[in-house]
Amino acid sequence: MKLLTTVLMVASLAGLSATTPPPPEKKRQPYRLPATERMPQVLWGSECISREGLGLSFGGEDQKAEDGAAHTRIRVGEQWQLIVEQLRSSNPLQKSRDAAWAIRSQVKEALAKARFIYFEGAPAGDQAKAAKVEALPLLQSAAEHLVALRAELKKLSQSGSGMEEYHRAQIGFAQGHLDAGEALIKPVLGHLTEGVSVNDIKGLWQAQVHVEQAAEAFDAEPPPRALSPIAYDPKSKLFVIFGGDHLDYLTNDTWVFDPARKVWRQRHPKAAPPPRANHQLTVDDGKVKLSGGYTYYDDIWYCGGQYTDLADGDWTYDVAADAWTGAAGQQGIASDGRVYRQKEFHPDFFLQGERPDAAAFAARLKELPANTWVLTKPPQLPKMNRDWGTAVIDPDHDVLLRWSGGHSAHGGTDVLMFHFATNRWELPFPIEFPLGQTYSNTSYPAGVNFNLRPWVTGHTYKAYDYDPIGRMMVFVGHFGQFHLFDPAVGDWTGRADKPSGMCYGGCFYDLLCRRTPQGVVCWSNRGQLFRYDAKARQWNELKVAGMKLPGSSVDAAGIDYDARRDRLLLFPCQYGKGYSGQTIAVDMKSMVAANLDPTGMAGASRMPGLLRETCYVESEDLVLVGVTFAPGDDGLRRTPALDCATNKWVGMRIDGPNPAGKDGRNVSLGLVYDARRNLVWAVDTNGNIHVLRLDTKAMERKDL
């Protein structure tokens, strides 16, 4: 296997660097990891069985685990036995781990609030007011809990406390990270009273990582990881692991497991090889030899390689001496570090350039010409291509939410947020990728990953929308469960089971969602409607009277909400077949469904058959469709729309670079109506933003 990329390094406080220059490196070539075709319950894990029959299994993503991690298992007879609860119950620092993680969560949320405020681009005074209400209390609480935790740790580390030397040493190691985190938090506490700066955001990110590393040092087992091999050393009778892929970062920590005592111990060698995963470990007479391994590659193109070989020679770990040495005298770097993806795959990329300025962008929007698509050109665009999906509007937080990919495109867990106020993209956390599954068409892991986030499905189409009651984005594309993303904290925050009617093979293709004032409504391929109850966190089927509803369909069918008449609009169309022009209205009060039989159905049937992206524009009382007709005699590609007031299909002339593309059909389009500004926005696979000010009175349009 092969892989690499340079990245942000959050290392231990030893501050070591290589003292002997490494040999010249050959140009590294990026490559793709192979997909796991028949995915087992545990992906990317490792196990090792010694000649004596001792066995250890650790690492990988458990698709059925609540926390997504495959925990420690030992071999008992011919069976594998999970012992994580046993490890935790006998760990004297487990409460300290939980306390540190709670602090980390407060810092993380404060960071999310501060970053969001920054991207909203208000004047410094207004930013300071918002920060005092939203971010500052969280950070103050984190600082207070840090003081309390450090006092408790001081008591635990004192001689006579009954704490063994290893745990006292771990306390000392963790305190170094807690001190570093506290030192980063203190200046931000003062700065937030004046506004939010890039340095404040970066400082909080570093503080979060330091507190995470402290929490990990207190834990009963190593942090979860993928593609981290296990070696057994008969001389010391210890299992050894090094590094691995957390899927958002690579690490270079060293841990040993004692099968006799059934305990993990974190080692802290003075130096270690650089972070990596998918390496090989072999053992000979108390020495563990490490070969190969990959690191991240950041310049990624469509279906391109995301990894590259380190190719830095062999490394040897002396288990008894707790020392790593490299080939050609390499001394290594600081242990217990992390390497994150960089460029467009790290939140810092989107902090570059001028400060977001809401007033300046608002002035630009006022100058928009009517009935003309305009590219806004955000200063930083995301990667990779976000195909096979949609975008939805969150009017409460005033952002566009974009979670798309799959099918040989972006396969991560990140939900991009576009700030309408400032024309800026925000990435809420470092991007994670599901290793070889990224380009496996529609085969993506189920459950959640190590950070409790769901992977994108093969397509996301309209399988998500923003719920106005719970104020979260709801995603229904996974087979058995739905997932919630909270824009206020910039992360996935929960999941629960779906009803059986929303659970079927390939449900990510055709469970179509649309926001209504009473909650998100979902239309299934069996012709059922379900509405999300945010208070109960469950989906309830809506019983529909009148006509029997047809089923939804991948790519072709569409769903929208007519806010003036409180009705759901369904656009039935089967995949690969032409659209009839028919529209079904479901009255949300009476729940009676009926065909609308709009005028111009024959003309509407000429559209390219992609009704998935529609947008009800309340100010104009029409449904805009995200496609264009083939050029007419005048050479123009007109945009179809359903005029709700007259119940007829029309073709509208809209100038400018149409987001539907040159062929009039874009499978990666996201289309939303922004009532606050009375504008229509669209996004393409590469994050380019189009904006449109509709004025039907001044528009050239034709009945179909």
N, C-alpha and C positions, 0 to 999 in steps of 0.2 A: 504494500500500500504506500501511498505517497501523500504529502501536504505542507504550507506555511504562510505567514504574514506577520509583520511587526505590529504590535498593539500596545495599548495602555498596560503598564505592568504595575500591579499593586502587590509589592513583595513584603516579606517580613522585615522587621526593623533592623536586621543585621546590616543591610546596605552593602552587601558584597557585590563585586563585579569581577569579570574575568581578568586575571592578572597576566595570563599568557594569551596572545592573540590566537584565535582559531585559524586553522588552515584556510586558504582561499576557497570560497564556495562556488560550485558550479551554479549556473542560472537555474533556479528552481522552476519546475513546470507544474502548473496546477492540474488537478485531476478530480474526478468524481468518485465517491465511494460507491460500491455496488449496493443495490437495493436488496432488502430482505424480502424475498418473494412470498414466502409463507410465514407471516409474522407470528412468532410464538408470543405467549403472554409476557415474557421478559425479553426485551430487546437490548442488544449491545452489552450484555452482562458478561461476567467471567466466573469460572470455577476452576478449582485445582484439587486434584486428589493425589496424595503422596503414595509412595510404594507401601507404606505401612497402613494405608487405607484411610488416613486422615483426609478430610475434605472441607474446603471452604468455598462458598459461593457469595459473591458480593458484586454490586454495581449493576448498571443497566436500568432501563425504564420498565417498570411493571405497569402494564396497561390497565390492570384492575385495582391497583393500590390507590388508596385515598390520597396519598401524597406523591404518587407517581414513581416512587423509588423502590428498587429491589434491595431489601435490607439483608443483613448478615444471616446466612444459613450455614449450618455445619452438617456434615454427613454422619448420620447415626444408623449403623447397619447399612441397608441399601436405600435409605430414605434421606431426604434433605429436610432439616428441621429449622424453622425460623426462630431466631433467638433474640430479636431486637428488643422485645419487652424485658427479657431477662437481663440484657446488657444495661438497659436504661434503669431498671429497678436497683441494680447494684452499683450504679454510677453516682458517687457523692457530689458530682458537679452538674447533674442533670437539671436541677432547679436553676443553677446559674446560667446554664445554656438557654433555658426558656426565658429567663429574665433578660439576658442579652439580646435574644431574638426579638423580644417585645420592643426593646429600645431601637433595634435596627428597623423594625416596622414603622415606628414613629418617625424616625429620620427619613425613611423612604417616602412616607406620605408627605412629610414637610417638603422634601425635595420636589415631589410631584406638584404640590400646590405652588411652590415658588417658581418652578419652570413654566407652569401654565400661566401664571400672572405675567411673567416676563414676555411670553409669546403673545399675550393679548395687547401689549404695546401701549398701555395707558401712560400718562405722564407720571413722573417719579412720585409725586405726592399721592396720586390715586393708587399707584402700586403699593406704596407704603401702607395705606389704609387697608387695602385688601390683604397684604401680608400679615398685618397685625391681627386680623380676624382669622385667617385661614392657616397660615404657615407657622407664625410665631408661637402660638400656644402649644402646638405639637412639638416644636423644637425645644421650648422651655421645659416641657414635661420630660422629653428625652434626656435633657441635661440633668434634671433633678434625679431621674432614675439612674443615670450613670453614676452620680455621686453616691447614691444609696448602694448600688451594686458594688462599687469599688470598696466601700466600707465593709460590706459583707464578705467580700473576697479577702480583705485584710485579716478578718477574724479567722476565716477558714485556713489561711496559709500559715498561721502562727503555729509554732511547735507546740505539741500537746493537744492539738485539735483532733488528733487521730487520723489526719490526712496523710496518705503515703506520699513519698517523695515525688513520684510521677505527677500526681495531681497538684502538688505545690508548684512544680515546675510549669505545668500547664497554666496555672493561675498567673505565674510570672510572665509567661509568653502572651497570654490573653490581655493582661494589664497593659502591656506595651501597645497593643492595638487599641484598647479602650482609651489610653492616654492620647494616642494619635487622633482618634475620633473626636475626643473632647476638645483637643486643640484646634481642630478644624471647625467645630460647631460654634465655639465661643465668638469668633469674629463675625460670623454670619448673624448671630443673635443681635449684634449691634447694627449691622448693615441693613437688616430687614426693616428697621424703623425708618429708613430713608428710601427704600425701594429695593429692587432685585437686580443684581448684576450677574454677568456670566461667571465671574469668579465665585460668587456665592453658590451658584448652581453646581459648578465643578467641585467646590469644597464640600458640599453636602453629599455629592456622589462618592467622593473619596471617604468621607466619614462613614457612610453607609457600608462600604466595603470593609473598612477596618472593624466595625462592630460585628459584621457578619463573620469575619475571620476569628474574632474573639469568641463568638458563640460556638463556632465549629470546634475550637480547641477544648471547649467544655463538654462536647458531646460524647456519647458512649461508643460511637462508631464514626468512620470518616464521612465527609460530605458525599452525597451521591455523585456518580460519575459513569461515563460510558467508555467502552473500549479501553479499559484499564486492566491489563493482565495481572494474574496472581502467580507468584512463585513460592515454592516451599523449600526452605533451607534445612536439610536434615541435621546440620551441625548445631545450629541454634534452636532447632525445632520450632521455627517461627515461619508464618506465611508473611510475604512482603508484597505491598503494592506501591506503585509510584505513579503519580499524575493521573491523567485521564481527561475526558471531555465532559464538562458540565453542560454542554450544548450552547451556552452563551459565553463561556470562558474555558480556557485550558489551565491546568494547574501543574505544579511541580512539587507537591508535598509527598512525604514518605510516611507510610504507616506499616506497622507490623501487628499480626494477630497471633496470640498465644493460645493454641488449641487446648493446652492442659488447663490453663486458668480461665479460658473463655473470655479474654479481654483484648480490646484493641489498645494500641499505644501509638501516639503520634511521635515520630522522630523529628529532630530539628538539626540536621547536619549543617555544618558551617557553610557548605556550598552544595549545589545540586545541578543536574542538567536543566536546560530550559524547559518550560512547560510543553507538554505534548500528549498525544493519545495514539492508540493503535500501534504501540511499540511492542517489542518482544522482550521477555525476561527469561533468562536461563540461569541455572545455579551450578556452582562448582566449589565445594570445600569452603562454605561460609561466605562466598562471594556471589553476588547477583549481577549478571551482565545484562545491560540494557542496550538494545539495538533498534535503530530506526525510529519510526513515529512521525506523526504529521503535526503541522501547525496550520493556522487559518490562512486563506488566500482571499484578499479583499477586492481585487479587481475582477468582479464576476459579470459575465455576460449571459445571454440566454442559453440555458443548458450548459453553462461553463463549469469548470472545476472550482470547487470551493476550498480545496485543501492542497497542500504541497509538502513534500518531504523536508524534514529538517536536515538530513544528510550531514550530521556533525560527528560521525564516528561512534564507536562504542564507548559506553560508560560502565564503570564497575562500582558496585556498592558493597562495602565491607560491613556486614550485618553487625558483627561484634563491636567494631570501632565506630559505627554510625558515620561513615565517611564515603562520599562519592568522589571518584577520580575519573577524568576523561582521557581519551586518546590524545597523544601528542602533548601531554602535560596540561591539558585544559583544566582549570580550577573550578569552572562552573559559575553560577550566579546565585543570588540569594534564594534559599528554599522557601516553600510555602507562599509562592507568588501566583499571580494570575495573568493571563494574556487574553484580552478581549479582541473581538473583531473591531476594525476601525473604519474610517471613511463613512460611507452612507449607512453602515451597519451599527454605528454607535451614536447615542444621543448628542454627543458633543459636536458632531458634524453640522447639525442644524442650528447650532449656536453661533456659527461663523457669520462674519459680515456685520453690517450695521444693525443697531438695535431695532427691533420691530417697532413700527410707528403707526398706530391706528389712525391718527389724524391725517397723515400723509396718504395712506391708502384709501381712506374714506373720500378724500378729495379726488383721487383717481377714479373711483367708482362713480362719482357724480358726473364725470365727463363722458361716461359710456354712451355711445350712439345707440339709438333704438334699433331693435331687431337685427342685431349684428353680434355674432360670437366674437369675443375678444380673448386672447391669451393673456393671462396675468403674469406669467413668467416668475414664479417663486424663485428666490435666489438659490435655494438648495432643493434638489429633487431626490426622492428616495430610490433605492434599488431593492430587490431585483424587479423584474417585470411583474406586475400585479394583475395577471390575466384572470379570466373566468370568474369574475366577481362583479360586485356593485359598489356603491357608496351610499351612506345614509346621513341624514342631518340630525344633529343634536341641537335643537333650538335653545335648550336650557343653558348649555355651556358655550353655545355659538361656535360650534366646530362641525366639520365634516369628518365622519369616521370611515376609514377605508381599511377593510380586512379582506384581502383578496389574494388569489394565487392558486396553488395546486395545479394538477395536470401539466407537469413539466414547467411550472413557473415558481414564483415565490412560495416557499413551504413553511414559513415561520409561524410564530405565535403573536407577533406584534400587530397592534392596531394603530395605524398612522392617524394622526389628528391634524387636519388642516384648519388653521385659524382664519376665518372669514375676515376678521377685523384687520389683519396685518399681512395677509398673503404669505403666510409662513407655515411650513410643515413642522410638526413636532413628532419626534420618535420618543416614546415614553420609557423604553428600556433597551439595553443591548439586544440585538437580534439573535434568536436561537434558530438553529436549523435541525431537522430530524435526520441528520447524517445522510445515508444513501437514499432515503425515501423522498428526498426533495424532488427528484426527477422521475419518480416511479408512477407517473400518470395520475392515478386516483387512489394509490395505496399509501395512506398516511396513518400513523399510530393513533390509537384511541386513547381514552383517558386523559391524563394530564402529565406534563413533564415535571422536572425537578423543582421548577418554580410555580407549580400548580396552574400552569397555563395549557389550554388545549392547542393542539396543532391545527393548522388550517386543513380543511378537507380537500378532496380532489377538485371540487369547485366550491365556491361560496355563493355564486349567483345572488338570489334574493333570500338566502337562508338566514338573514339577520336584519334587525331594524332596532331603532331606539325606542324604548318604552317610556312614555311620558309620566307614568305613574311611579314606577320604581326608579326613574331617572338613570337607567342603565341600558346598554346595548344588549340585546338578547340574540344568541346564536343557537340555531336548532339543527344544524347540519350533521352533528355526530349521531350515531345510531341510537343509543339508548338514553342519552342525557342532553340537556341544553346547558349552555354556559352563559355567564354574565360578565360583561366588561363595564367597569365604572370609569367614565371619563374624568371624574373628579379626582381619582387617585391614579389614573393612568395605568390600570392593570385589571386583569381578570380576578374576580373576587368570589366566585361561587358557581355551583352547578347543582342540578337536581334531575330527577328522572322525568322523561316525557311520557305521555299516555301512549298506549299501544298503537293508536291510529297514526301517530307521528313517527313510529319506529318501523322502518322497512329498509331493505337493501337499496342503496343508492339514494337515500332520502336527501342527501346534500344536493342532488340535482334539482329537485322539484318541490321542496317545501318552501313556498313563497310567502314572505312576510311583508306586512305593511302596517305602519303606525296609524292608530286612530286615537281619539281623545280618551277612550275607555281602555286602551291597552293595545298591544301588538296583536294583529290577527294573522293567522297562518292558514294557507290553503294547501291541501295535500293532493297527491295524485289519485286519491280515491274519492275526490269530490267532497271531502269534509272540511269544515272550518273550525279552527280552535282559537281561543283568545287567552292571552297571558294574563294571569291574576298576580300582580307583583306582590301584593300583601301576603298571599298564600304561597307564593313562588311555585305556581303550578299552572298547567294549561287545561282549560275546560272546553269541551266540544260545544259549539253553537248549533242548536237544532234549527235547520233552515226549512221554511215552508215554501209553498209555491212549486216551482220547477225543481227537478233534481239537478244538482250541480255536476258539471263534468269535472274530471280530474285536471290538475295542473300538469304541466309538461316541461321537461328540461329545455332551457334556452328559449323556447318559443312563447309560452304563455306569460301573461302579465297580470299584475294586481295593483290597484290604486285606491285612494280614498278621496271621495268628493266631500270636501268640508262644508260646502254650502248646503248640501242636502242630507248630510249624515248617512252616506251610503257607500258601500264597498263596490268598486268596479272591477269586474273580472274580464280578462281578455283571453278567451280560450283559443288555443292554437296548439296543434300537435307537432312534435319535433319532425322536421324534414318535410312538413306539409304546408301548403299555403294558408294564409289567414283568411277567414271568411268575411271579416269586417264586423262580426257580431260582438256585442258587449252585453254582459250580464250585470244587472244592478241588484245588490242585496241591501235592502233597507235595514239599518242597524237598530231601529226601534222595533219594528214588527218582525224582523228577520224573514221577510218574504223576498224570494228571488224571482226575477223576471228578465226575459230578454228585452233589450232596449230597441232592437231593430233600427239602429241609427240610419239616417239618410246617407247615401254614398258608400254603402258597404262594398259594392262592386269595385269602386275606385280604391277603397282602403285595402282591398285584397291584393293590390299590386305592391304593397310595401314588402320589404325583404323578409318578413316573417319573424321578426325578433321583437316581440311585445314585452320582453322582460323589463326593459328600462322605459318606464313612463314617469311622468311628473305632473301632478295636478297643480296648476298655477291658479291659486284662488282669486287673485286680483283680476285675472282675465277670464276666469271660469272656463278653463279648458284643460284637457289632458294632452301634454306634449309627449310625443313618442321619440325615443332616442335613435331613430333611423331616418334615412332620406330616400325618396323615390328615385328611380332611374331618371336621368336627365330628360326633360321635355323638349319640345321643338325649339324652345328658346335657350336650350343648353343648361338650364338651371335644375338643381336637385332640390325639390321642395320637401319640407318637413311635414309629416302627417300630424294632425291633432284632432281630438274629439271636442267639438264645441258643445259643452254640456247644456247651455241655455237653449239651444235650438236642436240638440240631439242629432248632430250631423258631423260627418267627417269632412275636414277641410285640408287643403295643402297650402302651407305657408312659405313665403319667401323669407329665408333668414340668411343673411350674408355672413361673410367672415369664415374663418377656419372651423368648419363644423366638426364637432367631436365624434360624429358618427363615422367619419373617415371618408376616403375617396370612393369606397364601394358602398357607402350608405349603411353599413352594418358593422358594429363594433362589439365584440363579445367581452370586452374589458371596460366598458363604459359604466360610469356611475353618474346618475342624473338626479339632482335634488332642487327643490324650491325653497328659497330663503325668504320667508314672509317678513322678517325684520327689515330687510333691504329691498324687498320686492324684486329679487333677482333669481335667475336660474343659474345653477353652477353645474359643471360637468368635469370629470376627471378621467384621464386615460390610463393605460397600463403603466406608463412611465412617470406618473404623478404630475403631468402637465394639467394645468387648471384653465378651464374655459368659463367665461361668465357672459350672461345674456340679459339684457333689459328688454322685456317684451312689451310692445305697445300695439295691440291688435287694431286700434283705430287708425294707426299710421301704417299698417302692414298691407302689403299686396298678398292677397290670398284667394284661393279658388275652391269652390265646392267640388267635392269628389263625386 
